[in-house]
Amino acid sequence: MKQFILSLIFILLVQIQGYSQTFTHSGKIMTDSSIGIPGVTVKLYERTTTTSGNNSTTVKVYRTHGGTGSTTQYQQYPSTRSEMDRCFNTSYSNTTLWSTTTMSGNSSLNFGAYTTLTSAGASVPSWGDYYATEVSFTFTPLETGTYSFGLTSDDGGDLWLVNYGSLIEWYGGKGTGVYKYGSVSLTAGTSYTLIARMQEYSGGDGLYVVWKRPSQSAHSYQSAEVGTVTTTTSAWTLKTTTTTNSSGDYSFSNSTNSTKSYYIEIVKPTVSTIISTKDFVGISDIVLQKTSIKSYHYHKFDMNTDGNLTISDMQYISSIINGARSFTKTTLLFTQSEWTTLSNGTTNLKSTIPGITTNYTFTPSSGGTTNFYLLSPGYTNQSKLTY
């Protein structure tokens, strides 16, 4: 017997990432009399979407203090942002743009000696003295919420969010090890530009930038959020299959995280019984006005499809019962809102609410409930089904 498959696809773009959640969804599949239909197959499909950055940063290295330690144009150790800016301002003769290089953030944002930069391809003047670095990079958060950033540097350092302002300012002569922190609210999937800077006078040098997402308890450098973003989506795979219980209920509860999305597929059955005199009585009660007409009756008993419920529909069903006319069994599926309209209306709405016979998509939220009604044209009771 031919099966009609209804795919009810919904994509759940859960914004909270980095920790486990539970995806839940449930519903009921009923007859037109609101009797639950048992044994209807319901499938849950899953796919994974992974977003990661290429960890690329752009590093500008400046020679400062004239390459000799001169303090005639600015301080040894700037104590404010405006003073720090002078180390990067080539209008001062003691500042020279020395090199520009693209490298991994594992080097540019995580180094405790200038040799890490030179090993990654940058040129650093004065054997690691009297220089400054400006590291600009794209940052695409994996979560929505408040991010906490931390910075430590040798000597001074700061962190700037373009189109927002300063996140961290940590100036003066010091070594790495003690972090200063700043927080900002970010939106998952939105790309931001961050600029981290450090200034070294003499002696040891270094720059470390770390952060923690809203769901995390500890700071670290996380390369997946740095650089040009690449998104990889897996194929849909069947996660689990269930059937409606004796009351027509189905439900899913599945451990999930922010990388996963789902769709539900209901395998729509067809009626297994044959049209009988009981069904003839059903249309007769409508024609004889023993039963008040509802809009869904047109779906059920307008057998000759003339848009009316008349004695000719009684004759049509009678000829099926007597074997004088062939009949193709089928079912129609309606959403809760569609069925409410059909139950409250009294006119023929077959053209505006035709029922679902092909794939159908909708986007409910996790934890929601989605009910459906099955109706079989010609039948008074369609709760006996086959697949």
N, C-alpha and C positions, 0 to 999 in steps of 0.2 A: 504494500500500500504506500502510495506516495506520501512523503512527510513534508510538512512545511516547517522550515526552521526560522524562528524569529530570533535575530541577534539583537539583544538590548545592550548597546555599547555605551559605557560611560568611562571617562578618563578622570581619575581622581588626582589632581595636582596638589598633593599635600605639601604645604609649604614648610612644615617643621621637619628638619633633616637631622641626621646624625644619631638618632636613637630609635629604638623599636616602638611601634605603635600597634594597634589592632584595627584592621579594616573589618567592619561589620555591615551587613546589609540583609534585610529580610523582607518578606511579603507573603501574600496569600493569592492563590489562583482559584477562582470561584466560578460556579455556574451563574446563569442569569437569575437564579433564585437565591444567590448568595450562599450556596452550599459549597463547601470546600471540595476541590477535586484532588484526590490522592494519586500518587504515582507519576506525576508530571516531572520529566527530567529537566534539571536546571544545572547549568555548568558555569564555573568561574574560570576565566582566563586571566593570565597575568603577563606583564612584560616589564622590563627594567630599562630605565633611561638614566644613563650615567653622564654627568657633565664634569669636565675637568679642564684646567688650564694647562698651557704648554710650559709654564714656569719661566717664561722669558721676561727679562727686564732690560732696560736701557740705562747704561752707566756712563755718566760724564765725570771725568777726573780733572780736577783743577790743581794747578800749582799755586800755593798761597804764600803770603809773607815773603814774596820775592824769591822764594826758594832758599832763603838764607836765614829766616827767622826774624826779618825786619818787622818792627811794630810801629813804623812811621805812619801807616795808613789805617790800621785797625789793630785790635788787641791780640795778645797771645791767645786768649780764650774768651771768645765772645760770650756775653752774659744775657743778651737779648736777641730776639729774632732779627731786628734791624741790623744789629752788629754782625750777626751770623750771615746775613745777606751779602755783606761786603766781601766775604770770602769767595762768593760765587759771582761777583759783579766785575766783569772784565774791563769796566771803565776805570777801575783802579789798576794802576800799573803793576802792583804787586800780585795781582790775580791774573792767571793765564789759563785758558781752556787747554788742557794737556792732551786728553784723548776722549773718544766716545766709542763705546763698545756695547754690543748686545751679549748678555750672558744669563745663565741660570740664576734664579733667585737664591738657590742654595749656596751660591758664592757671594753675590752682591749684597744680600740681606742677612748673611750668616758668616761673618769672617772676624777672626781675631788677630789677623796680621795681613799686611798689604800683599804678601806673597800669594794669598788666596786669590786676589784680584788679578795679579800678573799671570798666575797659572791658568786663569780663565780667559786670558787674552787681552787684558787691559794694560795700559802703560801707566805706571805710577812714578812720579818724580821723586828725587831726593832720597831714594832708598827708604821710602815710607815716612818721611818727615815733611812738614810744611805742605800738606796737600788736603784736599776735601773731595768727597764724592757726593754726587746727586744721583739717586736711583729712582727712576720713574717706572711705574708698572701698572698694568690693568689688573683690577681686583674685582672678581665676580663672586659674591657671596653665595654659598650653598643654602643658607638659611635666611629667613626674615626675622629681624629683631635687633637687639643691641649687641654689637660686637665690641669687645674690649681689646685694645691694642697695647702692646708693651714695647719699649725701646730702651736699649742700653748702648752706649757708645764710648769711644776713647778717641778724641776728647768729647766735644759737644755734639749733639745731634737733635734732629726734630723730624716730625712726621706730619705731612700736609695732605688733606683731602681736597682735591680740586673741586671748585664750586661749592665748597663748604667752609673750609678754613683749617686752622691748626688743630691737630689732635694731641700732639705731644711736643713739648719744648723742654729739652734737657741739656743745658749748656754748662760751660765752665770746664776747668781742667780736671779730669778724672779718668779712671779706668773703667773697663766694662765689668759687669757683674751685678750692679744695682739697676733695676728697671724702673722706669716711670711709665704710667699708664694713662690712657685716654679712651673714652667710649663714644660710639656714634651708632645711630639706628640706620640699618641698611636693609635693602629689599633683595630677596633671593632672585638670581638671574639677571639683575641689573649690573651693568659694568661701570665701575668707578675708576678714577685715576688717582693713585697715591704717589707721593714723592717723599722718599726718605733721604735725609742728608746726614753726613757726619763731617767733622772738621778735626784734623790732627795737627798739633803743633810739633811735638817731638816725643820720642820715646815709643811706648807701645801704642797700638792703634786697633780699631775694630768697630763693627756695627752689627747689631743683632735686632731684628724686628720679629715679634711674635704676636699671636692673637688667639682669642678663643671665641668660638661661635656661641650663640645664645644657649645651646643645649649642652655646652661643654663646661667642665670645671677647672681645666688647666690650660695655660697658654702654650702654644707651640707654633713653629713655622709649618704651614700647610700648603704645599705646592699646588694642590688641586684647584685653589682659588686664585692663582697667580698666572697672568699671561693671557694669550688668546684662547678663548673657550672652544672646546670641541665637545659636541653632544653625540653620544652613541646610544641607539635604541635597539633593544633585542627584538626578536620575533615574538608574537603572541604564543603562549604555551598554555595548555590546559592545566589548571592548578588543582581543581577538585570538581567532582560531580556529586550532586545530591538529587533526591526526589522529594516531592511534596508529601507530607505525612497525611494521616487520615483526615485531618482538618483542612488540608490544602495548603499548609504552611511550608515555606522554604526559608532557609537562613544560611548565611556564611559568616564565619568569624575566623580571620586569618591574620597571623603576625605579619606586619608590614613595616616599611620605612619609606622615606621620602623619594626613593628612586623608583618605586613600584607604582604601576597603574593597572586598572582592571576593567574588564567588561564581563557582563553576565549574558549567557545565552539560554533561552528557554526553548526547548524542543516542543513545538506546538503539536498536540495530538489531534486526531480526528475521532469522530464518534464511532463506536464499535457496534451499537445496536442498529436495528432496522426500524424504519418508520412504521408505526402501528396505529391502531384505532385510537389510542390515547392521544397521539399527535393530531389526529383528525378532530377529536373533541377540543383540543386546544385552539385550533383555528375557528372551529364552530362557535365557541364561546365568544370569540372576538367579533365574528360577523353578526351573531345574534345579540350582541351588546351585553352579554352576561359578564364579560370582563372589560374593564375600562382600557382603552387603547393607550399604550405607552409607545414612545418613539422606537424602542428596541423591538417591538412587535413587527415592525415593517422588515427588519432584518430577519426575523424568525419565520414569518408566515407569508410574506409577499413572494410567493413561489413563482408566479408568472411574470414578476418584475415589471408590472404595469404601474407601480407607485401607489396602489390601493390595496386594501384588505377587503376582499369580496368573496362571494360564493364561488367564483372561478378558482380562487386559491384552495377552497375546500375540495373542489373537483380535482385539482392538480394533485393534492396529497392522496385523495382517494384512488386515483389512477396509479400512483406509486404503490400503495398498499396492495392493490389488486394485480400488480405486475404488468400493468398496461403501459407504464412509462418508466424509463430508466432514470436513475438518480445518482449524482455524484456526491458522496459524503464529504463534508468539509467542516471547518470551524473558523470562527472569527474571534480575534483577540482584541479587547478594548482596555485602555488604561482606566484608572480610577476616575479621572476627570471626565473622560469621554462617557463612561458608564453613568456617571451622575447626570450628565446632560440628557442621555437617552432615557434615563429613569424618570426624570422630571418633565420631559417634553411629551407632547402628544401628536406631533406632526412627523411626516416622513423626513428623516435626516440622513438617509442612506448615502446621499451624494456628498454631504459635508462631513459625515463621520462614517466612512465606509468599513471600518474595522481593519485590523492589521493582518495582511496576508503575505507581506514580504518583510525584509529586514527593517528593523526599527531601532533608532538610537535615541538615547536620552541621557541626561547628566545629573543624576541624584548625588547626594553627598554621602560619605561614609557614615554609617550609623542610621541611615534613613530606612524608610519602608516603602516598597513599591508593590501595589496590588494590581491584579489583572482579572478580567472577566472573560470567560469563554462562552460563546454562543454558537449553536449549530443550527443553521437554517433548516426548517422543516420539523425540528424536534422540540417537544415540550420539555424533555429532560435529557440533557446531554452529559450527565455525570459519568456514564460508562464509556470509557475511551480506550483507544488503542494507539500504538506508536509504530 
